[in-house]
């Protein structure tokens, strides 16, 4: 009996320690789409009591291109000049600092802890590198071909068992996670789950329902039995869903995720494992 109690206490302690390591990870640049996605990521982090981690990637392809003797850049005034690798790197680092300041401001507004990192490589693969089962990766599908996005999503969810918040080009972000206290002009849009009748599908539905209750938005279940991803996307769009939560294993080929998010007209959270939202604790702090 004592051994069982100690085992349960150890398990509870491990879960508490795991909760402290939960992260919402987003790739950063200085575009307006990134700022909208960052705000969405911050609201998700707040709802899950997670740390918001921003990663700025110094694109190795651009740096390699700037070293080619025939590479040129055209300024807004129309001036043509040779690309300079050192100037390109300085510009990237200035963008990284700007992105860090935006991250700090958004995290403070959402009352979440945050951290920032700069890596060099390819943007999608750099964000996915080192993904853990407690992570939620925020991926903007507009930044890469759908096949590359799909491969990254499947690697993160099926291999690392991480979750992925997929934001397709042109999807509405303003109403996602908008609670009853949202500013005027931002309509609350419901959170929906895709229930395909499996155990992961039921877990997905429980996760979505709990998340909707915590945020204070309506919840809706979309029955996927006998229906294709295209059918679900059409139903989500017709219902004005703000966030669609899906068991990642339900998707088929690599491009399904990007196609579904774009067709549904809303961000999509793909769960890489069966899980429940952790209870919120005290307001989090800024980090470095």
NORJODA-V274329 format. One record per pair of residues at least 4 apart in sequence whose C-alpha atoms are under 6 Angstrom apart, sorted by the first residue. I is the first residue (numbers start at 1). J is the second residue. Records with the same first field share a line. If there is no record, write none. Layout:
# NORJODA-V274329
I=J ; J
This chain:
# NORJODA-V274329
22=50 ; 134 ; 135
23=50 ; 51 ; 52 ; 135
24=45 ; 52 ; 53 ; 135 ; 136 ; 137
25=53 ; 54 ; 137 ; 138
26=54 ; 138
27=54 ; 55 ; 56
28=55 ; 56
29=99
30=99
34=38
45=49 ; 50
46=112
48=277 ; 278
49=280
51=113 ; 114
52=114
53=114 ; 115 ; 116
54=116
55=116 ; 117 ; 118
56=96 ; 118
57=118 ; 119 ; 120 ; 123
58=120
59=121 ; 122
60=121
66=83 ; 84 ; 85
67=85
71=83
72=81 ; 82 ; 83
73=80 ; 81 ; 83
74=78 ; 79 ; 80
75=79
103=107
107=111 ; 112
111=283 ; 284
112=284 ; 285
113=284 ; 285 ; 286 ; 287
114=286 ; 287
115=287 ; 288
122=126
125=129
132=160 ; 162
133=160 ; 161 ; 162
135=162
136=162 ; 163 ; 164
137=164 ; 165
138=164 ; 165
139=166
140=166 ; 167 ; 168
141=149 ; 168
142=168 ; 169
146=150 ; 255 ; 258
147=254 ; 255
150=254 ; 255
151=254
154=158
155=159
156=160 ; 162
157=161 ; 162 ; 163 ; 272
161=272 ; 273
162=272
163=270 ; 271 ; 272
164=269 ; 270
165=268 ; 269
166=267 ; 268
167=267
168=261 ; 262
171=265 ; 266
172=266
175=186 ; 187 ; 188 ; 189 ; 242
176=242 ; 243
178=182 ; 188
179=215 ; 216 ; 217
189=241 ; 242
190=217 ; 218 ; 219 ; 241 ; 242
191=212 ; 219 ; 242 ; 243
192=219 ; 220 ; 221 ; 244
193=205 ; 208 ; 221 ; 222 ; 244 ; 245
194=222 ; 246
195=201 ; 223 ; 224
196=201 ; 224 ; 225
197=201
200=274
201=247
203=274
207=276
209=219
212=216 ; 217 ; 219
227=231
233=260 ; 263 ; 264
236=241 ; 264
237=264 ; 265
242=266
243=266 ; 267 ; 268
244=268
245=268 ; 269 ; 270
246=270
247=270 ; 271
248=270 ; 271 ; 272
256=260
260=264
261=268
